[in-house]
Amino acid sequence: MELPLQLSVKRAILQTIVYADIFDYPLNFSEIERFLISRKKVALRQLQQTLDLIVKKKLLVKEEDFYFLPGRQKIILTRKKRTQFSQQKLKIARRITKWLRLIPTFKMAAVTGALAMNNSDENDDIDILIVTSKNRLWLTRLFSVLLIELVTQRRRPADRRVKDKICLNMFLDEAHLKIPRKEQDLFTAHEVCQLKLLWDRDEIYQKFISQNQWYQKYLANWKP
């Protein structure tokens, strides 16, 4: 008979794998531990023991250090291909960030979405979150858009072909870094925790994380 703690950890692991499977993304052990969907922290030993038991019962499959649902072996190759595509897109994102740093009121840039997890398709755009100086959001947004238009391709709402185009999908004022309560859900918790920092000034990233500790209600194991 499985113990209550073991059952709760088992449920958390399966939820985590199923959530990742939505994005065709098999997870290694470290990623399961970091992004475990749980309100309570789970110790590494307990996590490994339960994971081994789940694999033994054939509820999950382990191959090449990845864990995934039965019959989903093909997503290993999908992940490898997307990792290659993502590396090229990250080079573009870093190059664009060097230009954005010229804006005095620009405080932080980070990649969000699939690219933040190295899971972008070849034809995906590049989502970037920007943090601005206090009371300078709209001014920074204007300068950022103009600069992007000058140095590269910006994604527009009506675009059908978006490959490698820059999508400035979120702007935050440094005085208002907390995600609104109505948007505090599992999906957004992942967005907060998995964003890939490109550049920041005045330790804005740490301030952003500290003001969004609500993520622990969904991803209690995660830490910067």
ABEGO torsion letter per residue (X at the ends): XBBAAAAAAAAAAAAAAAAAAAAGBBBBAAAAAAABBBABBBBAAAAAAAAAAAAAAGABBBBGGBBBBBGAAAAAAAAAAAAAAAAAAAAAAAAAAAAAAABAABABBBBBEAAAAGABBAABBBBBBBBBBBGAAAAAAAAAAAAAAAABBBBBAABABABGBBBBABBBBAABABBBAAABBAAAAAAAAABBBABBBGGAAAAAAAAAAAAAAABAABBX
